[in-house]
Amino acid sequence: MNFEATYAYMKSVDQTRPVQYEQAGTGYNTDIMCPMYASIDQMEKYATEKPAKPYIQCEYAHSMGNSTGNLQDYWDVIAKYPSLQGGFIWDWVEQGIAQTTEDGVKYWAYGGDFGPDTVPSDGNFCCNGLINPDRTIKPALLEVRKVYQNIQFKAINLSKGEIEIFNQYFFTDLNEFSFAWEIMADGQIVKQGVLEDIQLAPQQRTTIKLDINAEIAPDTEYFLTIKAKNKTQKGILSAGTLLAYEQFLLPVYKKKIIDNLTITQKIKHTENDSLITIEGKSFNLVFDKKNATLKSYDFEGKSLISSGPVPDFWRAPTDNDFGNQLYIRSKVWRKAGERKSVQSTKLTESEDRLRIAFLFDLLDEEQKAIAEYTSVYTVFPDGVVHVDNQFKMKQEALPEIVRFGMNLVMPREFDQISWFGRGPQESYEDRKTGALVGLYSGAVADQYVAYIRPQENGNKTDVRWAAITNKEGYGLQFAGLPLIAVTAHHQTMEYFESLAPTYGQLREGEVRNNKHMSDVVPQNLTSVNIDYRQMGVGGDNSWGALTHKEYRLTEKTYRYSFKIAPLKPGENLVNKAKILRSI
């Protein structure tokens, strides 16, 4: 909540006139301007009706599990109207109780874990905070920090380096902050500087001009990032604490002109009733015609996949997915990618590539066709595989899909991930404002986010490319055409999945099953999702509110493409990705 803005607004309006407002979801009127869980539209309606009181939600942005989506959308509207003063996120800390399994594994217990079965509880509904019970942060808190910042940066003319700074504070001059900027080329800093003596009074704006001129390389994205830190200690904040930042994609991209390539390698292939085998200089691929997938991918004697790409339309339900019954509404898609009726397989050969086109139907549990799917794999002489997927629903009344992508499994030794996209924390379509585009890397195991009740976690958005490798450097690189979402874990989806909610009323046939962090056990594999996108996590509330439409996958048809390339030790991932994404 913005206390400074509240104080300023209260001084500017007549506080004697009572105002009635229908509190969201209650059906009654109140003179108190502290509604709870009002939608963005409801807030804007109040703000446009000449309100006489500040509007503060006593609860909003319910942060249960993997949540706090569309917070930036809330604050875009709050910033637009002086009467809207923000609100109190529900809530601050998870109320889990530390317990230990018989094997000595710590986990957080919640409702239903104590006492006899006859004791009523509301499951994990005590776990809806921005921080964990031990006060470590959840990824959503990083989004809140970014959305709540009181220094705003706006692009005026990026080609000239012109940026507007807005001091959103009411009582603080910006001379209390130090400002620095940097330009990154494909995630690597190429230029940086500081802004000297920025003095800007509260609620004032100024335009600055940065010297962003730099040599522009082809097939390279350039990002400008500005950061503000406090100069001295203030309260609990030590000097140098990051308090505001923004990132801009510079409009300087230029395409590299590629000469016609001379083909020096040939691809050999054999085909029988069930398999297509392709051999190159240092790679071997096998396609399974009966299951319409890439079955194996060997490179320099190493097996890079355990099982090939399978269409994926599902995720382990979040608490909000349970609340709005997405897990029931869209259940038909849960295993649809594995239920196939292959219609045709077509192999086409040209001078420098082989093209394998699979056409199949996706089936529901009753073996009825619900969608038509086409996967086209184009194999090049260097072992690179271009994958193009098309999806079309075959029935009118089908529900929305949860994600559109593919899942494949690699051996466990491929335990390192690098990516150029948003990070380093997980991000989702409706919760990515706080995650900057950059070059990141780490262990696959560290991408797991241990929500108290296991659920969907670890997604990366706006990914240009990602690489999954072993410690030597062997592995696979995935290049988006243009962007993809990526998830990598040492568990399959089922380890994060509960089949029924732990709170609220159960539907007929459902069985309550409290799942905990201790149930998420690393497996001898690396599961990788390469997606077009996944729906947002939502967060208006956890008992019925849908994810906002712009962050859902409600179309009947989708198409996306990406490339897979083998990696060996010592390769420059940035340069290789440029080649993959430009050809």
Secondary structure, 3 states (H helix, E strand, C coil): CCHHHHHHHHHHCCCCCCCCEECCCCCCEECCCCCECCCHHHHHHHHCCCCCCCEEEEEECCCCCCCCCCHHHHHHHHHHCCCEEEEEECCCECCCEEEECCCCCEEEECCCCCCCCCCCCCCCCCCCCCECCCCCECHHHHHHHHHCCCEEEEEEEHHHCEEEEEECCCCCCHHHEEEEEEEEECCEEEEEEEECCCCCCCCCEEEEECCCCCCCCCCCCEEEEEEEEECCCECCECCCCEEEEEEEECCCCCCCCCCCCCCCCCCEEEECCCEEEEECCCEEEEEECCCCEEEEEEECCEECCCEEEEEECCCCCCHHHHHCCHHHHCHHHCCHHHCEEEEEEEEEECCCCEEEEEEEEEECCCCCEEEEEEEEEEECCCCCEEEEEEEEECCCCCCCECEEEEEEEECCCCCEEEEEEEECCCCECCECCCCEEEEEEEEHHHHCCCCCCCCCCCCEEEEEEEEEECCCCCEEEEEEEEEEEEEEECCCHHHHCCCCCCCCCCCCCCCCCCCCHHHCCCCCCEEEEEEEEECCCCCCCCCCCCCCHHHCECCCEEEEEEEEEEECCCCCHHHHHHHHHHC
